[in-house]
Amino acid sequence: MKTPDQANPLASDHTDENGQALQAAFEQLRQHVETQVLGQRHLVERLLIALLADGHLLVEGAPGLAKTRAVKVLASGLEGDFHRIQFTPDLLPADLTGTDIYSPQDGSFRFEKGPVFHNLLLADEVNRAPAKVQSALLEAMGEHQVTVGSETYALPKLFLVMATQNPIEQEGTYPLPEAQLDRFLMHVIVDYPDVRTERSILHLNREEALAPENQEPAVSQLDQASIFAARRAIFGLFMSPDVEEYLVQLVMASRNPAPLDAALGEWVSFGASPRATLALDRCARARAWLAGRDYVSPEDIQAVAPDVLRHRVLLSYQAEAEGHTSQDFVDALLSLVPVP
């Protein structure tokens, strides 16, 4: 029996052309964001990976590092709507999900959707809201739906949460529950730009100040159909059995690293969940696809592993007392697990 490609020799060429067009569209989106968000190439790439892998980002960094600007610029290049919500200690779950509104005219209730019903949601300083608000995000991030009372409402098919937290100010903040941390595809840490980039930021700010009012940079928006097509395309990338085994062994070692290093085995209380395996696979595939390759390499896994694993590993009290961090633990895993 002939395969569809053998029956129609032009089918594979047509597929290749579509794939190249999709990759070109994402490259154009990357360039658009990088021209507006200077010195944060790592964050920009992670945003695109999250978009491709259908996941959410937790971004940690000091104030003023363009975290908010990055997701706003990304939203301007996509077909979809964007909403920012400032998390505060007095925020209520209904302020996020929405609530039933009573109509006195007919004595009925109607549901008023909250900010979570947008395509891109920026949860600014997410750790300033109490646990009851954090729990309202769990269902939205994990199930793409919201339950209010006895009714369940579906979120948009394209739904991405980027939550930020400030590592400097700890007063008036609430630690994020491990269950919610596990819902984030990646935990990205952003740092200060170098001297050259700092000067470029200064020049860009002056140019924007002198630009005519309401003048937005011209950009062709990436439609949602292309995003969903790209999401399907990343699962068509080739991953050899050896590379797949390497991916799984990294996650398994996060739970029990003692066979690799007895001392490292004392560092960890809880390792990464199976959700980490799925996230590592999706992120590595997305990175390879963005690079224009049709296969996943060990380097793709190593590149995304710190952001995928650091928030899913719970260190022991002894390790924390000795000054070790989850980043140190992931670095040690990457150096110990044999690379195919």
C-alpha positions as CSV (number, residue, x, y, z in Angstrom):
1,M,0.0,0.0,0.0
2,K,1.3,3.5,-0.9
3,T,1.6,6.1,1.8
4,P,-0.1,9.4,1.3
5,D,3.3,11.0,0.4
6,Q,4.0,8.2,-2.1
7,A,0.6,8.5,-3.7
8,N,1.1,12.3,-4.1
9,P,4.9,13.2,-4.4
10,L,4.0,16.9,-3.9
11,A,2.4,16.3,-0.5
12,S,5.7,16.2,1.5
13,D,7.0,19.3,-0.4
14,H,3.8,21.1,0.5
15,T,4.1,20.1,4.1
16,D,7.8,21.2,4.1
17,E,6.7,24.6,2.7
18,N,4.0,25.0,5.3
19,G,6.5,24.2,8.0
20,Q,9.1,26.6,6.7
21,A,6.4,29.3,6.5
22,L,5.4,28.7,10.1
23,Q,9.0,28.8,11.3
24,A,9.5,32.1,9.4
25,A,6.4,33.5,11.0
26,F,7.7,32.6,14.5
27,E,11.2,34.0,13.7
28,Q,9.5,37.3,12.6
29,L,7.6,37.3,15.9
30,R,10.9,36.7,17.8
31,Q,12.6,39.6,16.0
32,H,9.6,41.9,16.7
33,V,9.8,41.2,20.5
34,E,13.6,41.4,20.6
35,T,13.6,44.9,19.0
36,Q,11.3,46.1,21.7
37,V,12.6,44.1,24.7
38,L,16.4,44.6,24.7
39,G,18.8,42.4,26.6
40,Q,16.3,39.6,27.5
41,R,16.8,37.1,24.7
42,H,16.5,34.2,27.1
43,L,13.1,35.4,28.3
44,V,11.9,36.1,24.8
45,E,12.9,32.5,23.7
46,R,11.1,31.1,26.8
47,L,8.0,33.0,25.9
48,L,8.0,31.5,22.4
49,I,8.7,28.0,23.8
50,A,5.7,28.4,26.2
51,L,3.5,29.6,23.4
52,L,4.5,26.5,21.3
53,A,4.4,24.0,24.2
54,D,1.0,25.3,25.5
55,G,2.3,26.1,28.9
56,H,2.6,28.9,31.5
57,L,5.7,30.9,32.7
58,L,6.7,32.0,36.1
59,V,9.2,34.8,35.7
60,E,11.4,36.0,38.6
61,G,13.5,39.1,38.5
62,A,14.1,42.5,40.1
63,P,11.7,45.4,39.2
64,G,12.4,47.2,35.9
65,L,13.7,44.3,33.8
66,A,11.0,44.4,31.1
67,K,9.0,41.4,32.4
68,T,5.7,43.2,31.8
69,R,6.8,44.8,28.6
70,A,7.9,41.4,27.2
71,V,4.5,39.8,27.4
72,K,2.7,43.0,26.2
73,V,5.0,43.2,23.1
74,L,4.4,39.4,22.5
75,A,0.6,40.0,22.7
76,S,0.9,42.8,20.2
77,G,2.3,40.3,17.7
78,L,-0.4,37.7,18.2
79,E,-4.0,37.4,17.2
80,G,-5.6,37.5,20.6
81,D,-6.3,39.7,23.6
82,F,-4.1,40.6,26.6
83,H,-5.0,41.5,30.2
84,R,-2.8,42.4,33.1
85,I,-3.9,42.0,36.7
86,Q,-2.0,43.2,39.7
87,F,-2.0,40.6,42.5
88,T,-2.5,42.2,46.0
89,P,-3.3,40.8,49.4
90,D,-6.9,41.9,49.2
91,L,-7.6,40.2,45.8
92,L,-10.5,37.8,45.8
93,P,-10.9,34.6,43.6
94,A,-13.9,36.3,41.9
95,D,-11.7,39.2,40.9
96,L,-9.8,36.7,38.8
97,T,-12.3,34.2,37.6
98,G,-15.5,36.3,37.5
99,T,-18.8,36.0,39.4
100,D,-22.5,35.6,39.0
101,I,-24.3,38.9,38.8
102,Y,-27.9,39.2,39.9
103,S,-30.4,40.8,37.5
104,P,-33.3,42.4,39.4
105,Q,-35.3,42.8,36.2
106,D,-36.0,39.1,35.8
107,G,-34.6,37.7,39.0
108,S,-31.9,35.7,37.2
109,F,-28.1,35.4,37.5
110,R,-25.7,35.9,34.7
111,F,-22.0,35.1,34.7
112,E,-19.6,38.0,34.3
113,K,-16.3,36.7,33.1
114,G,-13.1,37.8,34.9
115,P,-9.6,38.6,33.5
116,V,-8.7,35.0,33.3
117,F,-10.9,34.7,30.2
118,H,-8.2,36.4,28.0
119,N,-5.7,34.7,25.7
120,L,-2.7,36.1,27.5
121,L,-2.8,36.9,31.2
122,L,-0.1,38.7,33.0
123,A,-0.3,37.9,36.8
124,D,1.9,40.6,38.1
125,E,3.6,39.9,41.5
126,V,1.6,36.7,41.8
127,N,3.0,35.8,45.2
128,R,1.3,38.9,46.8
129,A,-2.1,37.2,46.7
130,P,-3.2,34.7,49.4
131,A,-3.7,31.0,48.9
132,K,-7.4,31.2,48.1
133,V,-6.6,33.3,45.0
134,Q,-3.7,31.1,44.0
135,S,-6.0,28.1,44.1
136,A,-8.4,29.8,41.7
137,L,-5.5,29.8,39.2
138,L,-4.9,26.1,39.6
139,E,-7.9,24.9,37.7
140,A,-7.5,27.6,35.0
141,M,-3.8,26.7,34.4
142,G,-4.2,22.9,34.6
143,E,-7.6,22.3,33.0
144,H,-8.2,25.4,30.9
145,Q,-11.5,25.9,32.6
146,V,-13.1,27.8,35.5
147,T,-15.8,26.5,37.9
148,V,-18.0,29.0,39.6
149,G,-20.7,27.5,41.8
150,S,-22.2,24.5,39.9
151,E,-21.2,25.8,36.5
152,T,-18.0,25.2,34.5
153,Y,-16.8,27.6,31.9
154,A,-14.2,26.8,29.2
155,L,-11.3,29.2,28.8
156,P,-10.0,30.3,25.3
157,K,-8.2,27.6,23.4
158,L,-5.2,29.9,23.3
159,F,-4.5,30.6,26.9
160,L,-1.1,31.6,28.4
161,V,-0.4,32.8,31.9
162,M,2.9,34.7,32.6
163,A,3.2,35.3,36.3
164,T,6.0,37.5,37.8
165,Q,7.5,37.6,41.2
166,N,10.0,39.9,42.8
167,P,12.9,38.2,44.6
168,I,13.8,41.3,46.6
169,E,10.7,42.2,48.6
170,Q,9.5,39.3,50.8
171,E,7.3,41.3,53.2
172,G,3.6,40.8,52.5
173,T,4.1,37.9,50.1
174,Y,2.8,34.3,50.2
175,P,4.9,31.3,49.1
176,L,3.4,29.7,46.0
177,P,2.1,26.2,46.8
178,E,4.1,23.3,45.3
179,A,0.9,22.2,43.4
180,Q,0.7,25.6,41.7
181,L,4.5,25.7,41.0
182,D,4.1,22.4,39.2
183,R,1.5,23.9,36.9
184,F,4.1,26.3,35.5
185,L,5.9,24.9,32.4
186,M,9.1,26.9,33.3
187,H,10.5,29.1,36.0
188,V,12.6,31.7,34.3
189,I,15.1,33.9,36.1
190,V,15.9,37.2,34.4
191,D,19.0,39.4,35.3
192,Y,20.3,42.8,34.6
193,P,21.5,43.8,31.1
194,D,25.1,44.5,30.3
195,V,26.5,48.0,29.7
196,R,26.0,48.0,25.9
197,T,22.4,46.8,26.2
198,E,21.7,49.4,29.0
199,R,22.8,52.1,26.6
200,S,20.6,50.7,23.8
201,I,17.6,50.7,26.2
202,L,18.3,54.4,26.9
203,H,18.3,55.2,23.2
204,L,15.1,53.2,22.6
205,N,13.3,55.0,25.4
206,R,14.2,58.3,23.9
207,E,13.0,57.3,20.4
208,E,9.7,56.1,21.9
209,A,9.3,59.4,23.7
210,L,9.9,61.4,20.5
211,A,7.6,59.2,18.4
212,P,4.1,60.6,17.4
213,E,1.4,59.8,19.9
214,N,-0.3,56.4,19.6
215,Q,2.2,55.2,17.0
216,E,2.6,51.5,17.3
217,P,5.5,49.5,15.6
218,A,4.1,47.9,12.4
219,V,3.9,44.2,12.8
220,S,1.9,41.5,11.1
221,Q,0.0,39.5,13.8
222,L,0.5,35.7,14.0
223,D,-2.9,34.1,13.8
224,Q,-4.1,31.5,16.2
225,A,-4.5,28.8,13.5
226,S,-0.7,29.1,12.8
227,I,0.1,28.8,16.5
228,F,-2.0,25.6,16.8
229,A,-0.4,24.2,13.6
230,A,3.1,24.9,15.0
231,R,2.1,23.1,18.2
232,R,1.2,20.0,16.2
233,A,4.4,20.3,14.2
234,I,6.7,20.1,17.2
235,F,5.4,16.6,17.9
236,G,6.5,15.6,14.4
237,L,10.1,16.2,15.2
238,F,12.3,13.1,15.5
239,M,13.6,12.1,18.9
240,S,15.8,9.0,19.0
241,P,15.3,6.4,21.7
242,D,18.6,7.3,23.3
243,V,17.7,10.9,23.6
244,E,14.3,10.0,24.9
245,E,15.9,7.7,27.5
246,Y,18.3,10.6,28.5
247,L,15.3,12.9,29.1
248,V,13.5,10.3,31.3
249,Q,16.7,9.5,33.2
250,L,17.2,13.2,34.1
251,V,13.7,13.3,35.7
252,M,14.2,10.0,37.4
253,A,17.6,11.2,38.8
254,S,15.9,14.3,40.3
255,R,13.9,11.9,42.5
256,N,16.8,9.6,43.5
257,P,20.2,10.9,42.6
258,A,22.0,8.7,45.2
259,P,23.1,6.0,42.6
260,L,24.9,8.8,40.7
261,D,26.3,10.6,43.8
262,A,25.6,9.6,47.4
263,A,26.1,13.1,48.7
264,L,23.7,14.5,46.1
265,G,21.1,12.0,47.3
266,E,21.0,13.9,50.6
267,W,20.1,17.2,48.9
268,V,16.6,16.4,47.7
269,S,13.3,15.7,49.6
270,F,11.0,15.5,46.6
271,G,12.0,15.3,42.9
272,A,10.2,16.3,39.7
273,S,6.8,14.8,38.9
274,P,5.8,13.1,35.6
275,R,4.5,16.6,34.6
276,A,8.1,17.6,34.4
277,T,8.8,14.8,31.9
278,L,6.1,16.0,29.7
279,A,7.2,19.6,30.0
280,L,10.8,18.7,29.3
281,D,9.8,16.9,26.1
282,R,7.6,19.7,24.9
283,C,10.1,22.5,25.7
284,A,13.0,20.6,24.1
285,R,10.9,20.0,20.9
286,A,9.9,23.6,20.8
287,R,13.5,24.8,21.1
288,A,14.6,22.5,18.3
289,W,11.7,23.6,16.1
290,L,12.5,27.2,16.6
291,A,16.1,26.5,15.6
292,G,14.8,25.1,12.3
293,R,15.8,21.5,13.0
294,D,13.6,18.4,12.5
295,Y,15.1,16.4,15.4
296,V,15.7,16.9,19.1
297,S,19.2,16.8,20.4
298,P,20.6,16.3,24.0
299,E,21.6,20.0,23.9
300,D,18.0,21.0,23.5
301,I,17.1,19.1,26.7
302,Q,20.1,20.5,28.6
303,A,19.2,24.0,27.5
304,V,15.7,23.9,28.9
305,A,16.2,21.6,31.8
306,P,17.1,24.2,34.4
307,D,14.0,26.3,33.7
308,V,11.8,23.2,33.6
309,L,13.1,21.5,36.8
310,R,14.3,24.2,39.2
311,H,10.8,24.9,40.6
312,R,9.8,21.3,40.7
313,V,12.6,20.1,43.0
314,L,12.1,20.4,46.8
315,L,15.5,20.5,48.6
316,S,16.1,19.0,52.0
317,Y,16.6,21.1,55.0
318,Q,20.2,20.0,55.2
319,A,20.9,21.1,51.6
320,E,19.3,24.5,52.2
321,A,21.2,25.0,55.5
322,E,24.5,24.3,53.5
323,G,23.5,27.0,51.1
324,H,22.7,24.8,48.1
325,T,19.9,25.9,45.6
326,S,17.7,24.0,43.2
327,Q,19.8,25.5,40.4
328,D,22.9,23.8,42.0
329,F,21.0,20.5,42.1
330,V,19.9,20.7,38.5
331,D,23.5,21.6,37.4
332,A,24.8,18.6,39.2
333,L,22.3,16.3,37.6
334,L,23.2,17.6,34.1
335,S,26.9,16.9,34.9
336,L,26.2,13.4,36.2
337,V,23.5,11.8,34.0
338,P,25.3,10.2,31.0
339,V,24.7,12.0,27.7
340,P,24.0,9.8,24.7
